[in-house]
Amino acid sequence: GIKRKERRSCKQQSQEKLGEFSSRIRFKVGSFFYWQHLQRAVLQHKMSKIDGTKFHPKYSILVPTYCERLNIALVVYLLFKSLENVDFEVIVIDDASPDGTQEVVRQLQRLYGEDRILLRPRPAKLGLGTAYVHGVQHASGEFVIIMDADLSHHPKYLPAFIRKQEETGADIVTGTRYVNGGGVHGWDLRRKLTSRGANVLAQTLLWPGVSDLTGSFRLYKKGIFKELVSACVSKGYAFQMELIVRASRKGCKIEEVPITFVDRVYGISKLGGSEIVQYIKGLLLLLFTT
């Protein structure tokens, strides 16, 4: 009986030692993989400091054009200068410009690469809203940026858009002329009164929760943008207002960045009497349907 107890005691001790040994092995193996992972993370961080690489998502920049031959090359140059450490593509949606805009874009493709500059033309002038619908179908980024091609939206503001989105997790970041730090340069008094009056009227009737309804310099999460674009029915410049109002009604998180809007230097403004009429129609539509 004593010998059996001794054998049982030895067996228990052996099992305890084996369990302790296994625990040590598991701890060492776990620690090894943990430190391997940590070392990789530190190395990535060091490399980012060395070569300036930042781990950002990809941004698809939609630029609708019509007769922007004199502006599009400078816009693209400023984009590459302002977004040196950002993964992005520029999608040019040209509506059969007769001035040779598409040929300039093809030259930019040869310079920067067809993977960075995408030309997605259309057979005729078909409107701003459908241009975005067409362009976003070719977007490979997680975020969509919309901007004008006439140099009124300076790409230097885009890093602030990106930082704001990263800091807040916003669904939409919109540039605004109507907060502290924002403004307009190059407009006459009539144009300023028209723009301000349009925004005040829309703010009064629709309460969208943003200060600049008619601006078209914005960053969207791509899924949100696709959903909003598919729901919009307005045309022309009322389209921008409808996008942001529907986003507000949907409960999207919207943040603002002050910008200075600069009137075009080259080319002719597309804003005319018909666009103002469309804006008023769009305003009334949103008033009664949202």
C-alpha positions as CSV (number, residue, x, y, z in Angstrom):
1,G,0.0,0.0,0.0
2,I,2.8,2.4,0.8
3,K,4.5,1.6,-2.5
4,R,1.3,2.3,-4.4
5,K,1.0,5.7,-2.6
6,E,4.6,6.5,-3.5
7,R,4.1,5.6,-7.1
8,R,0.9,7.7,-7.2
9,S,2.7,10.6,-5.6
10,C,5.6,10.4,-8.1
11,K,3.1,10.3,-11.0
12,Q,1.3,13.4,-9.7
13,Q,4.6,15.2,-9.3
14,S,5.5,14.2,-12.9
15,Q,2.2,15.5,-14.2
16,E,2.6,18.8,-12.3
17,K,6.1,19.3,-13.6
18,L,4.9,18.4,-17.2
19,G,2.0,20.9,-16.9
20,E,4.4,23.6,-15.5
21,F,6.8,22.9,-18.4
22,S,4.0,23.1,-21.0
23,S,2.9,26.4,-19.5
24,R,6.4,27.8,-19.8
25,I,6.6,26.6,-23.4
26,R,3.3,28.2,-24.3
27,F,4.3,31.5,-22.6
28,K,7.7,31.5,-24.4
29,V,6.0,30.7,-27.8
30,G,3.4,33.4,-27.2
31,S,6.0,35.9,-26.1
32,F,8.0,35.1,-29.2
33,F,5.1,35.8,-31.6
34,Y,4.2,38.9,-29.5
35,W,7.7,40.3,-29.8
36,Q,7.9,39.4,-33.5
37,H,4.6,41.4,-34.1
38,L,5.9,44.3,-32.0
39,Q,9.2,44.4,-33.8
40,R,7.4,44.5,-37.1
41,A,5.2,47.4,-35.9
42,V,8.3,49.3,-34.6
43,L,10.1,48.7,-37.9
44,Q,7.1,50.0,-39.9
45,H,7.0,53.1,-37.7
46,K,10.7,53.7,-38.2
47,M,10.4,53.2,-41.9
48,S,7.5,55.7,-42.0
49,K,9.8,58.3,-40.4
50,I,12.6,57.5,-42.8
51,D,10.8,57.5,-46.1
52,G,7.8,59.5,-45.2
53,T,5.4,56.7,-46.0
54,K,2.0,57.0,-44.3
55,F,-0.5,54.2,-44.1
56,H,-3.6,56.0,-45.4
57,P,-6.6,54.6,-47.3
58,K,-6.9,55.4,-50.9
59,Y,-8.7,58.5,-52.2
60,S,-10.5,58.7,-55.5
61,I,-10.7,62.4,-56.7
62,L,-13.5,63.0,-59.1
63,V,-13.0,66.0,-61.4
64,P,-15.8,66.7,-63.9
65,T,-14.6,68.8,-66.8
66,Y,-15.9,70.8,-69.8
67,C,-13.5,73.0,-71.7
68,E,-10.9,73.0,-68.9
69,R,-7.8,72.6,-71.2
70,L,-6.1,75.6,-69.6
71,N,-6.7,74.5,-66.0
72,I,-6.6,70.7,-65.7
73,A,-2.8,70.3,-65.9
74,L,-2.2,72.8,-63.1
75,V,-5.0,71.2,-61.0
76,V,-3.3,67.8,-61.3
77,Y,0.2,69.2,-60.6
78,L,-1.2,70.9,-57.4
79,L,-2.8,67.6,-56.3
80,F,0.4,65.7,-56.6
81,K,2.3,68.5,-54.8
82,S,-0.3,68.7,-51.9
83,L,-0.8,64.9,-51.5
84,E,2.8,63.6,-51.7
85,N,2.4,60.9,-49.0
86,V,-1.2,60.0,-49.8
87,D,-2.5,57.1,-52.0
88,F,-4.9,58.7,-54.5
89,E,-6.1,58.5,-58.1
90,V,-7.6,61.4,-60.2
91,I,-10.7,60.4,-62.3
92,V,-11.4,63.0,-65.0
93,I,-14.9,62.9,-66.3
94,D,-14.9,64.9,-69.5
95,D,-18.1,65.7,-71.4
96,A,-16.7,65.8,-74.9
97,S,-14.9,69.2,-74.5
98,P,-14.3,70.8,-77.9
99,D,-11.2,72.6,-76.6
100,G,-8.8,69.7,-76.4
101,T,-9.2,69.0,-72.6
102,Q,-9.0,65.2,-73.2
103,E,-5.7,65.4,-75.1
104,V,-4.2,67.4,-72.2
105,V,-5.4,64.6,-69.8
106,R,-3.8,61.9,-72.0
107,Q,-0.5,63.8,-71.8
108,L,-0.9,63.8,-68.0
109,Q,-1.4,60.1,-68.1
110,R,1.9,59.6,-70.0
111,L,3.6,61.8,-67.3
112,Y,2.0,60.4,-64.1
113,G,0.7,57.0,-65.2
114,E,-2.7,55.7,-66.3
115,D,-3.1,54.2,-62.9
116,R,-3.0,57.6,-61.2
117,I,-4.8,59.7,-63.9
118,L,-8.0,58.0,-65.2
119,L,-9.8,59.5,-68.1
120,R,-13.4,58.5,-68.3
121,P,-15.1,60.6,-71.0
122,R,-18.7,60.9,-71.9
123,P,-20.2,61.5,-75.4
124,A,-21.9,64.9,-74.6
125,K,-22.5,67.4,-71.8
126,L,-24.8,65.4,-69.6
127,G,-24.8,67.3,-66.3
128,L,-22.9,67.4,-63.0
129,G,-24.9,64.8,-61.1
130,T,-24.6,62.1,-63.7
131,A,-20.8,62.9,-64.1
132,Y,-20.3,61.9,-60.4
133,V,-22.4,58.7,-61.0
134,H,-20.2,57.9,-64.0
135,G,-17.0,58.7,-62.2
136,V,-17.6,56.8,-58.9
137,Q,-18.2,53.6,-60.9
138,H,-14.5,53.6,-61.7
139,A,-13.3,54.7,-58.2
140,S,-11.1,52.1,-56.4
141,G,-10.5,54.2,-53.2
142,E,-12.2,53.9,-49.9
143,F,-13.0,57.6,-50.0
144,V,-14.2,59.9,-52.7
145,I,-13.2,63.6,-53.1
146,I,-15.2,65.9,-55.4
147,M,-13.7,69.2,-56.6
148,D,-14.0,71.6,-59.5
149,A,-11.4,71.7,-62.3
150,D,-11.3,75.5,-62.6
151,L,-8.8,76.1,-59.8
152,S,-11.5,77.6,-57.5
153,H,-10.8,74.6,-55.1
154,H,-7.1,74.6,-54.2
155,P,-5.8,71.1,-53.4
156,K,-3.7,72.5,-50.5
157,Y,-6.8,72.2,-48.3
158,L,-7.1,68.4,-48.9
159,P,-4.6,67.4,-46.2
160,A,-6.9,69.2,-43.7
161,F,-9.9,67.4,-45.1
162,I,-8.1,64.0,-44.6
163,R,-6.9,64.9,-41.1
164,K,-10.4,66.0,-40.1
165,Q,-11.9,62.7,-41.3
166,E,-9.2,60.7,-39.5
167,E,-9.7,62.6,-36.2
168,T,-13.5,62.5,-36.2
169,G,-14.5,59.5,-38.2
170,A,-16.8,61.7,-40.3
171,D,-18.8,60.4,-43.1
172,I,-18.4,63.7,-45.0
173,V,-16.0,66.5,-44.7
174,T,-17.0,69.6,-46.6
175,G,-15.2,72.8,-47.4
176,T,-17.0,76.0,-46.3
177,R,-16.6,79.6,-47.3
178,Y,-18.9,80.8,-44.5
179,V,-17.1,80.2,-41.2
180,N,-14.2,81.9,-39.6
181,G,-11.1,81.3,-41.8
182,G,-13.1,80.8,-44.9
183,G,-14.0,83.3,-47.7
184,V,-14.3,84.1,-51.4
185,H,-11.8,85.9,-53.6
186,G,-12.4,87.3,-57.0
187,W,-16.2,87.6,-57.0
188,D,-18.1,90.8,-57.7
189,L,-20.8,92.0,-55.3
190,R,-23.6,90.5,-57.4
191,R,-22.1,87.1,-57.3
192,K,-21.4,87.3,-53.6
193,L,-25.0,88.3,-52.9
194,T,-26.4,85.6,-55.1
195,S,-24.3,82.9,-53.3
196,R,-24.9,84.2,-49.8
197,G,-28.6,84.6,-50.5
198,A,-29.0,81.1,-51.8
199,N,-27.3,79.7,-48.7
200,V,-29.4,81.8,-46.3
201,L,-32.6,80.8,-48.0
202,A,-31.7,77.1,-47.9
203,Q,-30.6,77.4,-44.3
204,T,-33.9,79.0,-43.3
205,L,-36.1,76.5,-45.1
206,L,-34.1,73.2,-44.8
207,W,-32.0,73.5,-41.6
208,P,-29.3,71.2,-42.9
209,G,-26.8,71.7,-40.1
210,V,-23.9,72.9,-42.4
211,S,-22.9,76.4,-43.3
212,D,-22.1,76.0,-47.0
213,L,-24.8,74.2,-49.0
214,T,-23.8,75.1,-52.5
215,G,-20.1,74.2,-52.2
216,S,-18.7,71.4,-54.2
217,F,-15.4,70.7,-52.5
218,R,-16.0,67.7,-50.3
219,L,-14.7,64.3,-49.0
220,Y,-17.1,61.4,-48.7
221,K,-16.9,57.8,-47.6
222,K,-17.4,56.0,-50.9
223,G,-20.3,53.9,-49.7
224,I,-22.1,57.0,-48.4
225,F,-21.4,58.9,-51.6
226,K,-22.8,56.1,-53.8
227,E,-26.0,55.9,-51.7
228,L,-26.6,59.6,-51.7
229,V,-25.9,60.0,-55.5
230,S,-28.3,57.3,-56.3
231,A,-31.1,59.0,-54.3
232,C,-30.5,62.5,-55.8
233,V,-32.8,63.9,-58.5
234,S,-31.6,67.5,-58.9
235,K,-29.4,68.7,-61.7
236,G,-26.7,71.3,-62.0
237,Y,-25.6,73.2,-58.9
238,A,-28.8,72.2,-56.9
239,F,-27.3,68.7,-56.9
240,Q,-24.6,69.7,-54.3
241,M,-27.3,71.1,-52.0
242,E,-29.4,67.9,-52.4
243,L,-26.4,65.7,-51.6
244,I,-25.7,67.5,-48.3
245,V,-29.3,67.9,-47.2
246,R,-30.0,64.2,-47.8
247,A,-26.9,63.3,-45.9
248,S,-28.0,65.4,-43.0
249,R,-31.5,63.8,-43.0
250,K,-29.9,60.4,-43.1
251,G,-27.9,61.2,-39.9
252,C,-24.5,61.2,-41.5
253,K,-21.7,62.8,-39.5
254,I,-20.6,65.9,-41.3
255,E,-17.6,68.0,-40.5
256,E,-16.4,71.3,-42.0
257,V,-13.1,72.8,-43.0
258,P,-12.7,76.5,-43.8
259,I,-11.6,77.2,-47.4
260,T,-11.1,80.3,-49.5
261,F,-12.9,79.9,-52.8
262,V,-11.1,81.6,-55.7
263,D,-12.9,82.6,-58.9
264,R,-11.6,81.0,-62.0
265,V,-8.7,82.6,-63.8
266,Y,-9.1,80.8,-67.2
267,G,-12.3,79.9,-68.9
268,I,-15.9,81.0,-68.5
269,S,-18.2,80.3,-65.5
270,K,-20.9,77.8,-66.1
271,L,-23.3,79.6,-63.6
272,G,-26.2,81.2,-65.5
273,G,-29.9,82.0,-65.2
274,S,-30.9,78.4,-65.9
275,E,-28.8,77.2,-63.0
276,I,-30.4,79.6,-60.6
277,V,-33.9,78.4,-61.7
278,Q,-32.8,74.8,-61.2
279,Y,-31.5,75.7,-57.7
280,I,-34.9,77.2,-56.7
281,K,-36.7,74.1,-58.0
282,G,-34.3,71.8,-56.1
283,L,-34.8,73.8,-52.9
284,L,-38.6,73.5,-53.1
285,L,-38.3,69.8,-53.9
286,L,-36.2,69.2,-50.8
287,L,-38.5,71.3,-48.7
288,F,-41.5,69.1,-49.5
289,T,-39.9,65.7,-49.8
290,T,-37.2,65.5,-47.1
